[in-house]
Amino acid sequence: MTQVNYDDLRSALLSLTHNETDEVALMATFACEVHHSDSRFDWTGFYRVVGPNLLKIGPYQGGHGCLVIPFERGVCGAAARSQSIQLVPDVDAFSDHIACASSTRSELVIPVKNSAGRLLGVLDIDSDQLDAFTQTDADQLSALLDEVFSEVA
């Protein structure tokens, strides 16, 4: 089982995204690099804020995801609504989990903001393993998102 090397991932992402300000291009590159960096990551992608309290699927890697998620529903909605990281070791224990894929056992969702602090969406990473994510994963990926999306207006 491969586990992410955050130093290598950071170097690769910063190299690939240097001077890029298009948020969809950044999301696509970020999702691809993160997804292939660690075998725990079964589905890796973004849900974009497209209207008041509404997320829609963005660039992702893995099987099909849900197309629309209101802020009031699920782990992604909770992250968007609270603008805080959601680290869920067992999705079956999360009372409002939306089962976009029956294989998902644990989930990590991180809010993504632009340079002005506006919520662009959330990074959603699902695993087919229970308790797959650590606080280190949450902290490292959050810092990396801040760095990569820092130039988006």
PEFENHU-V560068 format. One record per residue. PHI is phi in whole degrees, -180 to 180 (999 if undefined). Layout:
phi
PHI
PHI
This chain:
phi
999
-89
-122
-60
-101
-66
-66
-65
-62
-60
-59
-63
-65
-67
-67
-71
-106
-53
67
-88
-123
-77
-66
-70
-62
-66
-63
-62
-67
-60
-60
-63
-64
-67
-57
-87
-90
-157
-72
-72
-85
-89
-145
-135
-171
-117
-114
-96
-74
-120
-174
-58
57
-139
-110
-129
-55
-122
-59
-155
-127
120
-69
-61
-111
-67
-83
-134
-136
-73
-56
-80
-125
70
-69
-63
-61
-63
-66
-68
-63
-90
51
-137
-64
-114
-112
-115
-70
-144
-63
-67
-90
-90
-59
-116
-62
-99
-87
-72
-135
-68
-80
-69
-114
-142
-150
-130
-128
-126
-63
-121
-122
-88
-64
-91
89
-77
-70
-91
165
-136
-91
-117
-123
-110
-130
-88
-113
-68
50
-80
-109
-115
-63
-61
-57
-60
-66
-66
-69
-62
-63
-67
-60
-58
-69
-69
-95
-67
-98
-78
-81
